[in-house]
Amino acid sequence: MATIGLVVLGPVLTIATFLILGPLDQGAASTSLRMILLADFVYVLLVAALVLQRIVALISARRAKSAGSRLHLRLTGVFAILALLPTVTVAIFAALTVNIGLEGWFSDRVRQVVGTSLEAAQAYEGEHRRDLTVDVEALAAHINQTGKTTFFITDADIRQVLTSGQTQIQRGLREAYVIDGTGEIRARGDRSYLFDFEKPTPEQIELASSEGVQIIEDWANNEFRALVRLDAFADRFLYVSRAVDGELLSLLDDTQETAQFYQQLESERGRVLFEFGLIYLGFAVILILAAIWLGLWFAERLSRPVGRLTGAAQRVGAGDLDVQVVEEEGDDEIAMLGRYFNQMTRQLKGQRDTLLKTNHQIERRRRLFDSVLGSVTSGVVGLDADGRVTFVNRSAERLLDWNEDQQLLSLSVTVPEFSALFERLQQGGLQTVQDEIKVSRGGRLENLLVRMAPRFNEDGQLEGYVVAFDDVSDLVAAQRMAAWGDVARRIAHEIKNPLTPIQLSAERIKRKFSRHLDPVEAESLEQLTEVIVRQTNDLRRIVDEFSKFARMPEPERRPESLTQLIRDAILLQQSGQPDVEIITDLIEDPLLAELDSTMIHQALTNLLKNAGEAIESYVNSKDLKKYHGVIQVSSEIEGHSAILRIADNGIGLPEDRTRLFEPYVTTRSEGTGLGLPIVKKIIEEHGGTLSLENAPVFNPDDSDAHMGAMAVIRISLSETLDKAAE
């Protein structure tokens, strides 16, 4: 509706402008003409802006290769050409016609008639002006003469002089007044009435006083008036009027104006022709723009449905099935195509929603399955029918040090330790197999309890295999520790009791028989008995160590500063190991905990001693003459627990580091293998934990840089520290 209204408004404005310029003849200065021309100008700008905007949008759409842009551009071009051709043709014809018409208007005959009329009008007006000037000057001279000859004259005397002088004027004066400088009447002549008096303006009085006679034309009252100063009197003016033929003067005035207008038109003939062409061009622009706008609108009406269908088809191809095109009214092919397209997209969307719902259910079940498998502590690996890895949960990734590059590889390649058990499952046709397998990953040896089983589909055909395993290293270590504890108790019970009688018997044999033997045999007997006593003492020491490991005394707990205990242990080891540098990074907090200071001090001292001995073992194994051994001790608070770390740059840890906590397992030839088990037992008796890890490299730039060992102790802090922290 807006488009149709805008197109219809163009001819309406054209007709209105023609009426004001032509039949109504409002004139160039009329308000209505200015308003209609302003409306024309605004209309042209509005339509031009809309057309330009549409053209720019059309070109942009064509450059972007949007759907329907090519058809739209072609239709617009055709409509624009159809609008331009007739308009340009009519414009050329109109310019020629106007030029020929103007040649007839400005002929010599018309110019001569207009000139003669103008001269007659000017002669008539000049004659009246001259006669009135002569008469008023004669009457003024008569009054001035009387005023000069009379010593004292009043306004009444002036009135008599004015009346007598008025009758002497041959052509007659309609009215005669004597006024002052303010325009007030001081005397009036015969038949000069107040109601006919037209008061002169102050400007006219001023001009009469300075320049002389002033002729005032009053076409409305059909009279000429003259104003002149009376020099014989102070502040007095003669003011007279004469009746004229108003219709004749108006006609002559119109003739004069017409002549002036004709001369103006003749002098501005080129400009008039230009303005006419400009007005016509404006009307042509209005019509052209309106026609182009209508063509654009009609072209869009034709190309819009096609473009919408093309764009919607592109969106459907990209996966957007919610798109719907506007269904045009009617029963033509384009309207039917839109309806069929919307019906097609609705059907496709329904089918896709069904598929998505099914996929969401499958995905939900898969996420539940992955969540369950990811949450269990056991490692789970899924295999296909050919034995290639297809699934690995988080626990399996952690236990096997898995990376994504190993996906879809054979199990025998990714985990060679499982290959023998997997071959037994494949070849034996068993439902499940199980075995304990040792796996070395990341410098650690782990004991894994591995179970394997095949999986079948609904038809009973083999789909793949499931491998599940648990890290039983701690369980095995705990079993060994329990076994060693039982052995230690039996040794302490079975061996320690006979040791004292054996030692006493050997000493009695020495004392009783040595005096009955010759000196040589007595000396041999003494040496043999000393060997028995010495070995007995060694056995007693070993039994005491086993007893201490098997029957650790209950710790006597009291609030102690863990920071102070570690400082004391460091001070003791610095004096015992002068060649090793001990670097401390301890927090200022005292780290209060319920501890047995003697047992914890023994454990810390043992760990620092082991760190120094590990450095010594590394120096001996590498046969180094000069080596800078370093032990780093640090502490921190994590939650409600204190963390102590004792790291060294010694020989490091073996792969099967869990066995270091077993009795008589040591990496040193001089060690007894009971130090770490006792330390672990002390820490566990205090509710803490002890673990062995690889120490960070202290000097990465050093050519001999390597990873040593690090003991990590975690002990719970007492409530006193918690309250202080709060």
Order of alpha helices (4+ residues) and beta strands (2+ residues): alpha-alpha-alpha-alpha-alpha-beta-beta-alpha-beta-beta-beta-alpha-alpha-alpha-beta-beta-alpha-alpha-alpha-beta-beta-beta-alpha-alpha-alpha-beta-alpha-beta-beta-alpha-beta-beta-alpha-beta-beta-alpha
